[in-house]
Amino acid sequence: KDYYRAIPDHSQAIKLNSNNDLYYLHRGDCNLALKKYFSALKDYKSSLGIKNSEEVVSKINSLKQDFRNPAFLIKNYKDILEDLDYILIDKVKNRLSMYQNI
C-alpha cells in the first residue's frame, strides 16, 4: 500500500464527510504504518467519537500500552518526535488561520 498517498485521500474524504468513522480509522491505520503514532491515536479517537468499535478501542489500547513501554519509546523516539513536531506545527497553523479570519 502507498500510505503516503492514502493519507491525503482520507483527509479529503473527511472534509467531505466528517461523520464517517471509517475514514478516520483508515487514515489512522496509514499513520500507524508510517510510524506517526500520535496522529494515528488522534484519528482512532476521532473514529471512536463517531462510532463505538471494539476494533478501534483495541488499537487505542495497544498504542497506549506501547507508549508505556520504554523499549518501544527508545526504539521509535525519532519517529515519535517527528510526529509530535508535525502535530504542534499543525496546531499553530490552525490557530494562526483562526486569527486571520477575524
C-alpha positions as CSV (number, residue, x, y, z in Angstrom):
1,K,0.0,0.0,0.0
2,D,1.0,3.6,-0.6
3,Y,0.3,5.1,2.8
4,Y,1.8,8.4,1.9
5,R,-0.8,8.9,-0.9
6,A,-3.7,7.4,1.0
7,I,-3.5,9.9,3.9
8,P,-4.4,13.0,1.8
9,D,-7.2,10.9,0.1
10,H,-8.6,10.1,3.5
11,S,-8.2,13.7,4.7
12,Q,-10.2,14.8,1.7
13,A,-12.9,12.3,2.4
14,I,-13.1,13.5,6.0
15,K,-13.5,17.1,4.7
16,L,-16.4,15.9,2.6
17,N,-18.0,13.8,5.3
18,S,-16.5,14.2,8.8
19,N,-19.2,11.8,10.3
20,N,-17.7,8.7,8.7
21,D,-15.8,6.8,11.3
22,L,-14.1,4.5,8.7
23,Y,-12.3,7.5,7.1
24,Y,-10.6,8.3,10.4
25,L,-9.9,4.6,11.1
26,H,-8.3,4.0,7.8
27,R,-6.2,7.2,8.0
28,G,-5.2,6.2,11.5
29,D,-4.1,2.8,10.1
30,C,-2.0,4.6,7.4
31,N,-0.5,6.9,10.1
32,L,0.4,3.9,12.2
33,A,2.0,2.1,9.3
34,L,4.2,5.2,8.8
35,K,5.0,5.3,12.5
36,K,3.1,8.5,13.1
37,Y,1.8,7.2,16.4
38,F,0.2,10.3,17.8
39,S,-1.5,11.1,14.5
40,A,-2.8,7.6,14.5
41,L,-4.1,7.9,18.0
42,K,-5.8,11.1,17.2
43,D,-7.5,9.5,14.2
44,Y,-8.6,6.5,16.2
45,K,-10.1,8.7,18.9
46,S,-11.9,10.7,16.3
47,S,-13.3,7.4,14.8
48,L,-14.3,6.2,18.3
49,G,-16.1,9.5,18.9
50,I,-18.3,8.8,15.9
51,K,-18.9,5.1,16.4
52,N,-18.0,2.8,19.3
53,S,-16.0,0.0,17.9
54,E,-14.1,-2.8,19.7
55,E,-11.5,-2.8,16.9
56,V,-10.7,0.9,17.5
57,V,-10.7,0.5,21.3
58,S,-8.2,-2.3,20.8
59,K,-6.0,-0.2,18.6
60,I,-6.1,2.7,21.1
61,N,-5.3,0.5,24.0
62,S,-2.4,-1.1,22.1
63,L,-0.9,2.3,21.3
64,K,-1.3,3.4,24.9
65,Q,0.5,0.2,26.0
66,D,3.3,0.9,23.5
67,F,3.7,4.4,24.9
68,R,4.2,2.9,28.4
69,N,7.0,0.6,27.1
70,P,10.4,2.1,27.4
71,A,11.9,-0.2,24.8
72,F,9.3,1.0,22.3
73,L,9.9,4.6,23.1
74,I,13.7,4.2,22.8
75,K,13.4,2.3,19.5
76,N,10.9,4.8,18.0
77,Y,11.9,8.1,19.6
78,K,12.9,9.8,16.3
79,D,9.5,8.9,14.7
80,I,7.7,10.0,17.8
81,L,9.5,13.3,17.9
82,E,8.8,14.0,14.2
83,D,5.2,13.2,14.7
84,L,4.9,15.5,17.7
85,D,6.6,18.2,15.8
86,Y,4.2,17.9,12.9
87,I,1.2,18.0,15.3
88,L,2.4,21.1,17.1
89,I,3.1,22.9,13.8
90,D,-0.3,22.0,12.5
91,K,-1.9,23.3,15.7
92,V,0.0,26.6,15.4
93,K,-1.1,26.9,11.7
94,N,-4.7,26.3,12.7
95,R,-4.6,28.9,15.4
96,L,-3.0,31.5,13.1
97,S,-5.6,30.9,10.5
98,M,-8.4,31.4,13.1
99,Y,-6.9,34.9,13.9
100,Q,-6.5,35.8,10.2
101,N,-10.2,35.1,9.6
102,I,-11.3,37.7,12.3
